[in-house]
């Protein structure tokens, strides 16, 4: 019985081996066939069909991004310096005004009366000082003023009378009382002379005061006509005709429109690159596609410790009045122009997980070369550095041929075929042909080593 069971097991094993050989393309009889057997080499994956491009040597304009707000470099809230009733408003919102142009007129009747009163008081004081108010502008010397001359004459006469009285009393020709009277008169005339001098000094001080009051009345009358202190546009019109306003009441607001100032802030790492005179270009949302030039005028010497930026002010020509204060602007500051910079076409660069690389084509195979990217101009991207650190000969030299299509199908040492036909990636339904590889594209269908 045991022999029969062993024979049945061998028979089952033979049938399993025959089935396995049938699946692999052989038969039991094939194994017994005489003659040499042909052994076929295993086939590798098909070559990826690609298009190629080359590295470039280009000029790169270095730049620093900016964002800021346009402001008016000069803005004035014009106020009335005198009280009065508004007689006329000569401007409207948005009007362009020049410096010195009349904006608002006040009623001048009361101011004219005040001026006449001040002028009358001035003429009175001038008359007391012997001035006619027209030909003589400065007060005459004290000795030429009538009150002083009178006091001097009385004093001199008293001196003479006292001298004669001294002589006559020695001869006994006058009484002691007459002599004392002459001496007293000398003292009285001296006091009168001193009082006249003090009066004249007071009149001269009063003259200065009344001249100032007269000039102030003239100024107030002139201030009743409110004029523009700067050239610009009317941003606010704050009063209406017939309205009574007090002193220091704002009437209009003027903003300077040309030039404007773009106020921005630059990161401290660019401090060594930013200086007055550099050109800038920017755009505003309200004018799509428009580019406006400017030039740096002022750079702050200090960095804001909270934001780690330093303020920069750019002057902008606005003669056509297309820009307005308050616009938000975004653009760039042009720092320097670098020549002969190594760059690769955008279609030849693939980025995955933050690391960029290119595929160098050499003898129908590709070599993956890591690159560090810099600035971008058009479809070219600057190659700041390349190759594997510590491995000589892996850096780009500038004359390499790069794969430009089907990058998602490439990996280190993959075979490629150069041409424009449909490659394996396209036959398999890939959607990455002819476009620069992106991280999400590599995850969908790409291979990497």
C-alpha positions as CSV (number, residue, x, y, z in Angstrom):
1,X,0.0,0.0,0.0
2,X,2.9,2.4,0.8
3,X,4.5,1.8,-2.6
4,X,1.2,2.5,-4.3
5,X,0.8,5.8,-2.4
6,X,4.4,6.8,-3.2
7,X,3.8,6.2,-7.0
8,X,0.6,8.3,-6.8
9,X,2.7,11.2,-5.2
10,X,5.3,11.1,-7.9
11,X,2.6,11.1,-10.6
12,X,1.1,14.3,-9.1
13,X,4.4,16.0,-8.9
14,X,5.1,15.2,-12.6
15,X,1.8,16.8,-13.6
16,X,2.5,20.0,-11.6
17,X,5.9,20.3,-13.3
18,X,4.4,19.8,-16.7
19,X,1.8,22.6,-16.0
20,X,4.6,25.0,-14.9
21,X,6.6,24.3,-18.0
22,X,3.5,24.9,-20.2
23,X,3.1,28.3,-18.6
24,X,6.7,29.3,-19.3
25,X,6.4,28.3,-23.0
26,X,8.0,24.9,-22.8
27,X,6.7,21.4,-23.1
28,X,7.8,18.1,-21.8
29,X,8.6,16.9,-25.3
30,X,10.6,20.1,-26.0
31,X,13.0,19.1,-23.2
32,X,13.8,15.9,-25.0
33,X,14.4,17.5,-28.4
34,X,17.9,17.3,-29.6
35,X,19.9,20.2,-31.2
36,X,21.2,23.6,-29.9
37,X,18.8,25.9,-28.0
38,X,18.7,29.7,-28.8
39,X,18.8,31.9,-25.6
40,X,17.1,35.4,-26.0
41,X,18.5,38.3,-24.0
42,X,15.9,40.1,-21.8
43,X,14.7,43.4,-23.2
44,X,15.1,46.7,-21.2
45,X,12.6,49.6,-21.1
46,X,12.1,51.5,-24.3
47,X,14.0,54.8,-24.9
48,X,12.1,57.9,-23.9
49,X,11.6,60.2,-26.9
50,X,12.6,63.8,-26.1
51,X,13.3,67.2,-27.6
52,X,16.5,69.0,-26.5
53,X,17.6,72.5,-25.8
54,X,20.9,74.2,-24.7
55,X,22.1,76.4,-21.9
56,X,22.3,80.2,-22.6
57,X,24.4,83.1,-21.6
58,X,22.2,86.1,-21.0
59,X,22.1,89.5,-19.3
60,X,20.2,89.7,-16.0
61,X,18.8,92.9,-14.6
62,X,19.0,92.5,-10.8
63,X,16.0,94.0,-9.0
64,X,14.3,94.3,-5.6
65,X,10.6,93.9,-5.3
66,X,8.7,96.9,-3.8
67,X,5.1,97.6,-2.6
68,X,3.9,100.9,-1.3
69,X,1.5,103.8,-1.5
70,X,1.6,106.9,-3.6
71,X,1.4,110.1,-1.6
72,X,1.6,113.8,-2.3
73,X,4.9,115.3,-1.3
74,X,3.2,118.5,-0.3
75,X,-0.3,118.9,1.0
76,X,-1.9,122.0,2.5
77,X,-5.1,122.5,4.4
78,X,-5.7,126.1,3.7
79,X,-7.4,128.1,6.6
80,X,-8.8,131.6,6.9
81,X,-6.6,133.9,9.0
82,X,-9.5,136.3,9.6
83,X,-13.1,136.0,10.6
84,X,-15.8,137.1,8.2
85,X,-18.6,136.1,5.9
86,X,-17.7,134.1,2.8
87,X,-18.5,136.2,-0.2
88,X,-17.3,133.9,-3.0
89,X,-15.7,130.5,-3.5
90,X,-13.8,130.4,-6.7
91,X,-12.8,126.7,-6.9
92,X,-14.4,123.3,-7.1
93,X,-13.4,119.8,-6.1
94,X,-10.6,118.5,-8.4
95,X,-9.7,121.9,-9.9
96,X,-6.0,122.5,-10.6
97,X,-4.7,125.7,-9.0
98,X,-1.4,127.5,-9.2
99,X,0.5,129.0,-6.4
100,X,-1.0,132.4,-5.4
101,X,-4.3,131.8,-7.2
102,X,-7.4,133.2,-5.3
103,X,-9.5,130.5,-3.7
104,X,-12.0,132.2,-1.5
105,X,-13.1,135.9,-0.9
106,X,-14.5,137.2,2.4
107,X,-16.6,140.3,3.0
108,X,-14.1,143.1,3.6
109,X,-16.4,146.0,4.9
110,X,-15.5,145.6,8.6
111,X,-11.8,145.1,7.8
112,X,-11.7,148.2,5.7
113,X,-13.2,150.3,8.6
114,X,-10.6,148.8,11.0
115,X,-7.8,149.8,8.6
116,X,-9.1,153.4,8.4
117,X,-9.2,153.6,12.2
118,X,-5.6,152.4,12.5
119,X,-4.5,154.8,9.8
120,X,-6.1,157.7,11.6
121,X,-4.4,156.9,14.9
122,X,-1.1,156.6,13.1
123,X,-1.5,160.0,11.4
124,X,-2.3,161.6,14.8
125,X,0.9,160.3,16.4
126,X,3.0,161.3,13.3
127,X,1.5,164.8,13.6
128,X,2.6,165.1,17.3
129,X,6.1,164.2,16.2
130,X,6.1,166.8,13.4
131,X,5.8,164.3,10.6
132,X,3.6,164.8,7.6
133,X,3.0,161.1,7.0
134,X,4.0,161.2,3.3
135,X,7.5,162.6,2.8
136,X,9.0,161.9,6.2
137,X,9.0,158.2,7.2
138,X,11.3,158.4,10.2
139,X,10.7,160.6,13.3
140,X,13.0,163.8,13.4
141,X,15.7,164.2,16.0
142,X,14.5,165.1,19.4
143,X,15.9,168.7,19.2
144,X,13.8,169.4,16.1
145,X,10.4,168.4,17.7
146,X,8.4,171.5,18.7
147,X,7.7,170.5,22.3
148,X,11.4,169.9,22.9
149,X,12.4,173.1,21.2
150,X,9.9,175.0,23.5
151,X,11.2,173.3,26.6
152,X,14.8,174.1,25.6
153,X,14.0,177.8,24.9
154,X,12.3,178.2,28.3
155,X,15.1,176.5,30.1
156,X,17.7,178.8,28.4
157,X,15.7,181.9,29.3
158,X,15.5,180.8,32.9
159,X,19.3,180.3,33.0
160,X,19.8,183.9,31.6
161,X,17.3,185.4,34.1
162,X,19.0,183.6,37.0
163,X,22.4,184.8,35.9
164,X,21.2,188.5,35.8
165,X,19.5,188.1,39.1
166,X,22.8,186.9,40.6
167,X,24.6,190.0,39.4
168,X,21.8,192.4,40.5
169,X,21.5,191.0,44.0
170,X,25.2,191.5,44.5
171,X,24.7,195.2,43.7
172,X,21.5,195.3,45.8
173,X,19.3,196.2,42.9
174,X,16.8,193.4,43.4
175,X,15.2,191.9,46.4
176,X,16.0,188.4,47.7
177,X,12.5,187.3,46.7
178,X,13.1,188.2,43.0
179,X,16.4,186.4,43.2
180,X,14.8,183.2,44.6
181,X,12.1,183.4,41.9
182,X,14.7,183.4,39.2
183,X,16.4,180.4,40.7
184,X,13.1,178.5,41.1
185,X,12.2,179.2,37.5
186,X,15.5,177.5,36.4
187,X,14.5,174.3,38.2
188,X,10.9,174.4,36.7
189,X,12.2,174.8,33.1
190,X,14.6,172.0,33.6
191,X,11.8,169.7,34.8
192,X,9.7,170.8,31.8
193,X,12.5,170.0,29.4
194,X,12.8,166.5,31.0
195,X,9.1,165.9,30.7
196,X,9.1,167.0,27.1
197,X,11.9,164.5,26.3
198,X,9.9,161.7,28.0
199,X,6.8,162.6,26.1
200,X,8.6,162.5,22.8
201,X,10.1,159.1,23.6
202,X,6.6,157.9,24.5
203,X,5.2,159.3,21.2
204,X,8.0,157.5,19.3
205,X,7.1,154.2,20.9
206,X,3.4,154.9,20.2
207,X,4.3,155.6,16.6
208,X,5.9,152.1,16.3
209,X,2.8,150.5,17.9
210,X,0.4,152.3,15.6
211,X,2.4,151.5,12.6
212,X,2.3,147.8,13.5
213,X,-1.5,148.1,14.1
214,X,-1.9,149.8,10.7
215,X,0.2,147.0,9.0
216,X,-1.8,144.4,10.8
217,X,-5.1,146.0,9.6
218,X,-3.7,146.0,6.1
219,X,-2.7,142.3,6.4
220,X,-6.2,141.3,7.6
221,X,-7.8,143.1,4.7
222,X,-5.4,141.3,2.4
223,X,-6.1,137.9,4.1
224,X,-9.8,138.3,3.4
225,X,-8.7,137.1,-0.1
226,X,-7.5,133.6,0.6
227,X,-4.9,132.4,-1.9
228,X,-3.3,129.0,-2.7
229,X,0.1,128.6,-0.9
230,X,1.1,125.8,-3.2
231,X,0.2,124.5,-6.7
232,X,-1.9,121.4,-6.9
233,X,-5.4,120.1,-7.0
234,X,-8.4,120.8,-4.8
235,X,-9.0,117.7,-2.6
236,X,-11.6,119.2,-0.3
237,X,-13.9,122.3,-0.6
238,X,-15.1,123.0,3.0
239,X,-17.0,126.3,2.9
240,X,-20.0,127.8,1.0
241,X,-20.9,131.4,0.1
242,X,-22.8,133.2,2.8
243,X,-21.2,131.2,5.6
244,X,-19.7,133.1,8.5
245,X,-16.3,131.6,9.5
246,X,-14.0,132.2,12.4
247,X,-10.2,132.6,12.3
248,X,-8.3,129.4,11.5
249,X,-11.3,127.8,9.8
250,X,-10.2,125.4,7.0
251,X,-11.7,126.3,3.7
252,X,-10.0,124.0,1.1
253,X,-7.4,121.2,1.0
254,X,-4.8,121.3,-1.8
255,X,-2.6,118.3,-2.7
256,X,0.4,118.5,-5.0
257,X,0.0,116.2,-8.0
258,X,3.4,116.5,-9.7
259,X,5.7,114.9,-8.8
260,X,4.2,112.3,-6.5
261,X,6.1,110.3,-4.0
262,X,6.0,106.5,-3.7
263,X,6.6,105.5,-0.1
264,X,7.8,101.9,0.4
265,X,10.0,99.8,2.7
266,X,12.9,97.5,1.7
267,X,14.2,94.5,3.6
268,X,17.4,95.1,5.4
269,X,19.3,92.4,3.4
270,X,19.2,94.7,0.4
271,X,20.6,97.7,2.4
272,X,23.9,97.7,0.6
273,X,22.2,97.7,-2.9
274,X,19.7,100.5,-2.4
275,X,20.8,104.2,-2.8
276,X,19.4,107.4,-4.1
277,X,19.4,107.7,-7.9
278,X,18.3,104.1,-8.7
279,X,15.5,103.6,-11.2
280,X,12.2,101.9,-10.2
281,X,9.3,100.6,-12.2
282,X,5.8,99.9,-10.8
283,X,2.2,99.5,-11.7
284,X,-1.2,100.3,-10.0
285,X,-4.3,98.2,-10.0
286,X,-6.5,101.0,-11.5
287,X,-4.4,101.1,-14.7
288,X,-4.0,97.4,-15.7
289,X,-0.9,96.8,-17.8
290,X,0.5,100.3,-17.2
291,X,4.1,100.7,-16.1
292,X,5.4,103.9,-14.5
293,X,9.0,105.0,-13.9
294,X,10.4,106.6,-10.8
295,X,13.8,107.3,-9.2
296,X,14.8,106.8,-5.6
297,X,15.1,110.2,-3.9
298,X,15.5,109.4,-0.2
299,X,16.7,106.4,1.8
300,X,16.3,106.1,5.6
301,X,19.6,105.5,7.4
302,X,17.9,103.4,10.1
303,X,16.2,100.0,10.0
304,X,12.8,99.5,11.7
305,X,13.5,96.9,14.4
306,X,10.0,95.6,14.3
307,X,9.7,94.9,10.6
308,X,13.5,94.7,9.7
309,X,12.9,97.1,6.8
310,X,14.1,100.6,6.1
311,X,11.9,103.3,4.4
312,X,12.6,104.4,0.9
313,X,10.9,107.3,-1.0
314,X,10.7,107.3,-4.8
315,X,9.8,110.5,-6.8
316,X,7.4,109.8,-9.7
317,X,6.7,112.1,-12.6
318,X,2.9,112.7,-12.9
319,X,2.6,115.4,-15.5
320,X,-0.3,113.5,-17.2
321,X,-2.2,113.2,-13.9
322,X,-2.9,109.5,-14.4
323,X,-1.7,108.7,-10.9
324,X,-3.4,109.8,-7.7
325,X,-2.3,110.1,-4.1
326,X,-3.4,107.0,-2.2
327,X,-2.9,104.5,-5.1
328,X,-1.3,101.2,-4.0
329,X,1.7,100.4,-6.2
330,X,3.7,97.2,-6.8
331,X,6.9,97.0,-8.8
332,X,10.7,96.7,-8.5
333,X,13.8,98.7,-8.0
334,X,16.5,98.1,-10.7
335,X,19.8,97.6,-8.9
336,X,22.4,96.4,-11.3
337,X,22.8,94.7,-14.7
338,X,24.9,91.4,-14.8
339,X,26.3,90.2,-18.1
340,X,27.1,86.7,-19.4
341,X,25.0,84.9,-16.8
342,X,24.4,81.1,-17.2
343,X,20.7,80.3,-17.6
344,X,18.5,77.4,-18.6
345,X,15.2,77.5,-20.5
346,X,12.3,77.0,-18.2
347,X,11.2,73.9,-20.1
348,X,14.4,72.2,-19.2
349,X,14.1,72.6,-15.4
350,X,12.3,70.2,-13.1
351,X,11.5,70.9,-9.5
352,X,10.5,68.3,-7.0
353,X,10.2,68.7,-3.2
354,X,11.9,72.1,-3.4
355,X,14.9,70.8,-5.3
356,X,15.5,71.7,-8.9
357,X,17.5,69.8,-11.5
358,X,18.2,69.4,-15.2
359,X,18.8,66.4,-17.4
360,X,22.0,66.5,-19.4
361,X,21.9,64.4,-22.6
362,X,25.1,62.4,-23.3
363,X,25.3,59.5,-25.8
364,X,21.5,58.8,-25.8
365,X,21.4,58.8,-22.0
366,X,20.6,61.5,-19.5
367,X,22.5,62.6,-16.3
368,X,20.5,64.3,-13.6
369,X,22.3,67.4,-12.5
370,X,21.1,69.4,-9.4
371,X,20.9,73.1,-9.9
372,X,20.2,76.2,-7.7
373,X,18.0,78.7,-9.4
374,X,18.2,82.5,-9.3
375,X,16.4,85.2,-11.1
376,X,14.0,84.7,-14.0
377,X,13.8,86.7,-17.3
378,X,11.2,85.7,-19.8
379,X,11.6,81.9,-20.3
380,X,15.1,81.7,-18.9
381,X,16.1,80.9,-15.3
382,X,19.5,81.8,-13.9
383,X,21.7,78.9,-12.8
384,X,23.4,80.2,-9.6
385,X,25.1,76.9,-8.9
386,X,25.0,73.3,-10.2
387,X,26.4,69.8,-9.6
388,X,26.8,67.6,-6.6
389,X,28.8,69.1,-3.8
390,X,32.1,67.4,-3.3
391,X,31.9,65.5,-6.6
392,X,34.1,67.1,-9.2
393,X,33.0,67.2,-12.8
394,X,29.3,67.4,-12.1
395,X,28.9,71.1,-12.4
396,X,27.5,72.6,-15.6
397,X,30.0,74.2,-18.0
398,X,27.6,76.0,-20.3
399,X,27.9,73.9,-23.4
400,X,25.6,71.0,-22.3
401,X,22.6,69.7,-24.2
402,X,19.5,69.5,-22.0
403,X,16.3,67.5,-22.3
404,X,13.3,69.8,-22.8
405,X,10.3,67.5,-23.0
406,X,8.9,64.5,-21.2
407,X,10.9,65.3,-18.1
408,X,8.5,63.4,-15.9
409,X,9.6,60.2,-17.6
410,X,13.3,60.8,-17.0
411,X,15.7,59.6,-14.3
412,X,19.4,59.1,-13.9
413,X,20.9,57.1,-16.8
414,X,17.6,56.6,-18.6
415,X,17.9,55.9,-22.4
416,X,16.5,58.6,-24.6
417,X,15.8,59.1,-28.3
418,X,15.9,62.6,-29.7
419,X,13.1,63.5,-32.0
420,X,9.6,65.0,-32.3
421,X,7.6,61.7,-32.6
422,X,5.4,60.2,-30.0
423,X,7.4,58.8,-27.2
424,X,6.5,56.3,-24.5
425,X,5.2,58.9,-22.2
426,X,2.7,60.1,-24.8
427,X,1.7,56.5,-25.8
428,X,1.0,55.8,-22.1
429,X,-1.4,58.8,-21.9
430,X,0.9,61.3,-20.1
431,X,-0.1,64.9,-20.2
432,X,3.3,66.4,-19.5
433,X,4.7,66.6,-23.1
434,X,6.4,69.8,-24.0
435,X,5.9,71.5,-20.6
436,X,8.3,72.1,-17.7
437,X,8.0,69.4,-15.1
438,X,6.2,70.2,-11.9
439,X,6.3,68.4,-8.6
440,X,2.7,67.2,-9.0
441,X,3.5,65.9,-12.5
442,X,6.4,63.8,-11.2
443,X,4.1,62.3,-8.6
444,X,1.5,61.3,-11.2
445,X,3.6,59.6,-13.8
446,X,7.3,60.2,-13.4
447,X,10.1,58.0,-12.3
448,X,13.0,59.0,-10.2
449,X,16.0,57.1,-9.0
